[in-house]
Amino acid sequence: MRSQNSTLLLGARQQSGQPCQKQWGGFDDPATFDAAIAKGLAGGDVSSPEKRRADNAAVSAQAAGVDYSGFVSRCLKLPTVHDTTQLPAVCTELPSARDLRPGDLLNIPHRHVILRAGWSNPEHTWLYYYQTGGAPDY
């Protein structure tokens, strides 16, 4: 999928230089992350099967950070977080993987989204990408 507003954002760091923690469903930028930590919120939380079933209703109000859809939403300069089911509404579906360019998304609704960085081989069968957190746990 391609958005007209895409901007490559390689990562978010809080003012102290520490990485912004992964928060399932999070949409913090460095300033809002710092403010939340200063108020005593936890730095990050994790996804779980229960949270995935509850979808957006399970986002913790007691934690701060950013997750994969929050990261991608920030890169697309969206005003609010768009989860993997909402991202197709702000992007154009591409005809094939061969049409991918840096900054394009690979999205699996209800699962995960990554931001394409580039091809890792001349055959265009493997790619480099950006995401938050570790590998997705389906």
C-alpha positions as CSV (number, residue, x, y, z in Angstrom):
1,M,0.0,0.0,0.0
2,R,1.2,3.5,-0.7
3,S,0.3,6.7,1.0
4,Q,0.7,10.2,-0.5
5,N,1.8,11.5,2.9
6,S,4.6,9.0,3.7
7,T,7.7,10.2,5.5
8,L,10.5,7.9,6.6
9,L,10.8,8.0,10.4
10,L,13.6,5.7,11.5
11,G,12.7,5.7,15.2
12,A,11.6,7.7,18.2
13,R,13.8,8.6,21.1
14,Q,12.8,10.4,24.2
15,Q,14.7,13.5,25.3
16,S,17.0,11.5,27.4
17,G,18.2,9.6,24.3
18,Q,16.5,6.4,25.4
19,P,14.3,4.6,22.9
20,C,10.6,5.1,23.1
21,Q,9.2,1.8,24.5
22,K,6.9,-0.5,22.6
23,Q,3.3,-0.1,23.8
24,W,0.6,-2.3,22.1
25,G,-1.7,0.2,20.5
26,G,0.5,3.2,21.4
27,F,0.8,6.4,19.4
28,D,3.3,8.4,21.4
29,D,6.0,10.6,19.9
30,P,9.1,11.5,22.0
31,A,7.5,14.5,23.7
32,T,4.3,12.7,24.7
33,F,6.3,9.7,25.8
34,D,8.5,11.8,28.1
35,A,5.5,13.6,29.5
36,A,3.7,10.3,30.2
37,I,6.8,8.8,31.9
38,A,7.1,12.0,34.0
39,K,3.5,11.4,35.2
40,G,4.4,7.9,36.3
41,L,3.0,5.8,33.5
42,A,4.8,2.6,32.6
43,G,7.2,2.6,29.7
44,G,5.6,0.1,27.3
45,D,3.5,-3.0,27.6
46,V,3.0,-6.1,25.5
47,S,0.5,-7.7,23.2
48,S,-1.3,-10.8,24.2
49,P,-4.0,-13.1,22.6
50,E,-6.5,-11.5,24.9
51,K,-5.6,-8.0,23.8
52,R,-5.7,-8.9,20.2
53,R,-9.2,-10.3,20.6
54,A,-10.3,-7.1,22.3
55,D,-8.5,-5.0,19.6
56,N,-8.4,-1.3,20.2
57,A,-10.5,-1.6,23.5
58,A,-7.4,-3.2,25.1
59,V,-5.0,-0.3,24.7
60,S,-3.5,0.4,28.2
61,A,-4.2,3.9,29.6
62,Q,-1.5,3.1,32.2
63,A,1.4,2.8,29.7
64,A,3.2,4.9,27.1
65,G,5.0,4.1,23.9
66,V,4.4,3.3,20.3
67,D,3.6,0.1,18.4
68,Y,3.8,-0.9,14.8
69,S,0.6,0.8,13.6
70,G,1.4,3.9,15.7
71,F,4.8,4.0,14.2
72,V,3.4,3.7,10.7
73,S,0.7,6.2,11.4
74,R,3.4,8.7,12.6
75,C,5.4,8.0,9.4
76,L,2.3,8.8,7.3
77,K,1.7,12.0,9.3
78,L,-1.8,10.9,10.3
79,P,-3.4,12.9,13.1
80,T,-4.4,9.7,15.1
81,V,-3.3,6.1,15.2
82,H,-4.7,4.0,12.4
83,D,-4.6,0.3,13.2
84,T,-4.1,-2.4,10.6
85,T,-7.8,-2.5,9.7
86,Q,-7.9,1.3,9.2
87,L,-4.7,1.8,7.2
88,P,-6.1,0.6,3.8
89,A,-8.6,3.5,3.9
90,V,-5.7,6.0,3.7
91,C,-3.5,4.1,1.2
92,T,-3.7,2.8,-2.3
93,E,-3.3,-0.9,-2.9
94,L,-0.5,-1.8,-5.2
95,P,-0.9,-4.3,-8.0
96,S,2.0,-6.5,-6.9
97,A,5.0,-6.7,-4.6
98,R,7.3,-5.7,-7.5
99,D,5.7,-2.2,-7.3
100,L,6.9,-1.6,-3.7
101,R,9.0,1.5,-3.1
102,P,10.7,2.7,0.0
103,G,8.1,4.0,2.4
104,D,5.4,1.7,1.2
105,L,3.5,-0.5,3.7
106,L,3.0,-4.2,3.9
107,N,-0.1,-4.7,5.9
108,I,-1.9,-7.7,7.3
109,P,-5.2,-6.5,8.9
110,H,-5.7,-7.6,12.5
111,R,-2.0,-8.7,12.5
112,H,0.9,-6.5,11.7
113,V,2.2,-3.7,9.4
114,I,5.8,-2.9,8.3
115,L,7.3,0.0,6.4
116,R,9.4,-1.1,3.4
117,A,13.0,0.2,3.4
118,G,14.4,-1.4,0.2
119,W,15.2,-4.6,-1.5
120,S,17.9,-6.8,0.0
121,N,18.7,-8.8,-3.1
122,P,18.8,-8.1,-6.9
123,E,15.9,-10.6,-7.5
124,H,13.5,-8.5,-5.3
125,T,12.5,-11.5,-3.3
126,W,13.7,-10.3,0.1
127,L,13.4,-6.8,1.6
128,Y,14.6,-4.6,4.4
129,Y,11.9,-3.1,6.5
130,Y,11.2,-0.9,9.6
131,Q,8.9,-1.9,12.5
132,T,8.7,-1.4,16.2
133,G,9.3,-4.2,18.8
134,G,10.3,-7.7,17.9
135,A,9.0,-10.1,15.4
136,P,5.2,-10.4,15.5
137,D,3.7,-13.2,17.5
138,Y,0.7,-14.5,15.7
